[in-house]
Amino acid sequence: MTNFSGNAQAMSLVAFCVVVTVTLLLCVMTGPDRDDLDEFYTGYSSLSPMRNGLAIGGDYISAATVLGTTGVVALCGYDGVVLALSTALSLMLLMFLLAEPLRNAGRFTMGDALARRMPGRGVRIAACGVTLAALLPLMLVQLAGTGQLLAFILGFSSDGLKTGCVIGLGVLMISYAAIGGMKGTALIQILKLVMLLGSGAVVALMVLNRFDWDPGALFNAAAEHSGVGPAFLQSGLQFAGSPYPRVDMISSQLAVVLGGAVLPHITMRMYTATSARQVRRSMSWAVSSVALFVLVITIVGFGATALIGREVIAGADPQGNTAYLLGSRAAFGAEVSTAESLLFTAVTTAIFLTVLASVAGMILACANSLAHDLFATRMRELSAHREMALARLAAIGVGVPAIVLATMVQHRSLQPLVTLSFTLGASAIAPALVYSLFWRRYTRAGLMWTLIGGTAVVLVLMPWTNLVSGSPVSAFPEADFNWFPFTTPGLVSVPAGFLFGWLGTVRSGRRESEEQRRQYESVEGWILAGAVRRGN
């Protein structure tokens, strides 16, 4: 049940080659054809709300979501469903709280939005540093997981071939970001989301058909084949080994809900909307598509456990990253028709495209921040042509180290890297954006304390969690320097990020706070009410 036929492997390989060719052609055709920063950074905001919303949803649904979250659903049941719902809730919070003010305050990068009230190179450097710190771990996860995924699908066993896959795909992702710019990567995200939702929805319907369209029967069968009985449908299985499972679960969900949607490769899509009304409509499409995908991975994850068993899934990958593929294959039954082989090829191609598109968007966000926040603000007379050239060089400068690091970590558990990115988003980026957009007295010192302090707390605590050492599924199972009692440091680092911002503002003194209040009130209308956006 876990092995794929030679026919399916051959079809998948052909489909991968076709996808690479088509997507590269799309990037070349839609990439900026002149030296215009608005065209490269925002694509002239030319996407309709539906297409922009699908691009946001595509950026948000990463390979870590498709593979990792489905794995948690298949291995941990109820806890996996809560995790999946938390990802959708995070995007809803962005939609209702931050999307419009971000669109009004920013221009190209997160640094623009933060520096709108507090201009200065220090703010931009800090924003650029946090952008790199938050996105680089996620890039490593996508790239390192790709080698394992392709090996699983195509039957590779050589470590050299897996490393070759990582390097080849990394080069492709750099090309997408450097050639296509915002508009080119958006089209790839749209194509990826349509394929992912379309193939996933068909597989989910096939799973339900196996259980006579009765979700209750599906859940009961999953619990029966989970090896843990009714506990599979109850809270606590994911954190059963923790000394404080309930608190650990809250800490994990806090990081996902507050950190998921504020990562820079998601927030940069807000700047492609031409008006507050358009960003609202775009986010409606994005939230709807993500909610539909949460339903799909819930059904496929439970279906994988019900049809082949939790033990088989864990045996193929202790983290459950192959559950989506195994569930899709199991839905076909023992005899696989030509149509089902084509559907499975569509599923594998959609996952392959998910990896390509996700990392391309992250590389673009990092490259944009490096070029616009770090270099362009230092060289006052930098032309548009030189800034775009710097952005393309920055894509190479970010992508190459990511490829090298991914080859080094590909044989270890990657869950700490995912957790690190989300926790940095929740502990540094979320407090900085909330305070900058809504707190009138927030000062430059408060902003710097938030960004640097929140990041520092996460980086200090993360190595001591049980995701890094102290358990058989940790990144370093042979070592045990785990003394922090929770899986994620979010329960400590998120309040610390907000506290640092408050302390930094209080220590700035009353005079500076009042000055910031007056500055904020002068621009409050167009930040919160959707006035026409000003250039930087």
ABEGO torsion letter per residue (X at the ends): XABBBAAAAAAAAAAAAAAAAAAAAAAAAABBABBBAAAAAAGGGABBAAAAAAAAAAAABBAAAAAAAAAAAAAAEAAAAAAAAAAAAAAAAAAAAAAAAAAAABAABAAAAAAAABBEAAAAAAAAAAAAAAAAAAAAAAAAAAAAAAAAAAGBABAAAAAAAAAAAAAAAAAAAAAAEAAAAAAAAAAAAAAAAAAAAAAAAAAAAAAGGBAAAAAAAAAAAAGAEAAAABBGAAAAABABAAAAAAAAAAAAAAAAAABAAAAAAAAABABAAAAAAAAAAAAAAAAAAAAAAAAAAAAAAAAAEAAAAAAABAAGAAAAAAAAAAAAEABBBAAAAAAAAAAAAAAAAAAAAAAAAAAAAAAAAAAAAAAAAABAABBAAAAAAAAAAAAAAAAAAAAAAAAAAAABBAAAAAAAAAAAAAAAAAAAAAAAAABAABBAAAAAAAAAAAAAAAAAAAAABAAABGBAABABAABBABABABABAAAAAAAAAAAAAAAAAAAAEAAAAAAAAAAAAAAAAAAAAGBBBBBX
